[in-house]
Amino acid sequence: MVFTKLDILRETEEKKLEEDLEQQDEEMDDEEFEAKIEAVVDEAVQKLCVEPLRALTPSDCPEYPWIATSSGYALQLSMLKF
């Protein structure tokens, strides 16, 4: 199964965070910003993609270590785990 539009989710969350920071007249360094975005995107993928699949998976089914996410076109292993 392939999840698409991960890049759009990330872009949307980046814009939201930038707007929130601007409204609060705050700044965040690049590393902290990236870490926050990664956490928000990982949480959304878990909630919107992984948990529904897990709910449909029998409890005696083996784990699926091949689940990964892609950023742009470079495959990166995700922190998603069953």
C-alpha positions as CSV (number, residue, x, y, z in Angstrom):
1,M,0.0,0.0,0.0
2,V,1.3,3.5,-0.8
3,F,0.4,6.6,1.0
4,T,0.6,9.7,-1.2
5,K,0.6,13.4,-0.5
6,L,3.0,13.1,2.4
7,D,4.8,16.1,0.9
8,I,1.6,18.1,0.9
9,L,1.0,17.2,4.6
10,R,4.5,18.3,5.5
11,E,4.1,21.6,3.5
12,T,0.7,22.3,5.2
13,E,2.1,21.7,8.7
14,E,5.2,23.9,7.9
15,K,2.9,26.8,6.9
16,K,0.7,26.4,10.0
17,L,3.8,26.4,12.3
18,E,5.2,29.4,10.5
19,E,1.9,31.3,10.8
20,D,1.6,30.4,14.5
21,L,5.1,31.6,15.2
22,E,4.5,34.8,13.2
23,Q,1.2,35.5,15.1
24,Q,2.9,35.0,18.4
25,D,5.9,37.1,17.3
26,E,8.3,34.2,18.1
27,E,11.2,32.6,16.3
28,M,12.5,29.0,16.2
29,D,15.9,27.9,15.0
30,D,16.0,25.6,11.9
31,E,16.8,22.4,13.9
32,E,14.0,22.9,16.4
33,F,11.6,23.8,13.5
34,E,12.5,20.6,11.6
35,A,12.2,18.4,14.7
36,K,8.7,19.9,15.5
37,I,7.5,19.3,11.9
38,E,8.8,15.8,11.8
39,A,7.0,15.0,15.1
40,V,3.7,16.5,13.8
41,V,3.9,14.7,10.5
42,D,4.9,11.4,12.2
43,E,1.9,11.7,14.5
44,A,-0.5,12.5,11.6
45,V,0.8,9.5,9.6
46,Q,0.3,7.3,12.6
47,K,-3.2,8.5,13.3
48,L,-4.4,8.7,9.6
49,C,-2.6,5.8,8.0
50,V,-1.0,3.3,10.4
51,E,-3.6,3.0,13.1
52,P,-6.4,2.3,10.6
53,L,-4.3,-0.4,9.0
54,R,-3.4,-1.8,12.4
55,A,-7.1,-2.0,13.3
56,L,-7.7,-4.1,10.2
57,T,-4.7,-6.4,10.8
58,P,-5.3,-9.6,12.8
59,S,-3.4,-9.7,16.1
60,D,-1.5,-12.9,15.1
61,C,-0.1,-11.2,12.0
62,P,3.7,-10.7,11.8
63,E,5.2,-7.2,12.1
64,Y,5.8,-5.2,9.0
65,P,9.3,-3.6,9.2
66,W,9.1,-2.5,5.6
67,I,6.8,0.4,6.4
68,A,8.6,3.6,5.4
69,T,7.9,7.1,4.4
70,S,9.5,9.1,1.6
71,S,10.5,12.7,1.7
72,G,10.8,14.0,-1.8
73,Y,12.1,11.0,-3.7
74,A,14.6,9.7,-1.2
75,L,13.3,6.7,0.8
76,Q,13.8,7.1,4.5
77,L,13.0,4.5,7.1
78,S,10.3,5.9,9.4
79,M,10.0,5.6,13.1
80,L,6.7,3.9,12.4
81,K,6.5,0.6,14.3
82,F,3.9,-2.0,15.0
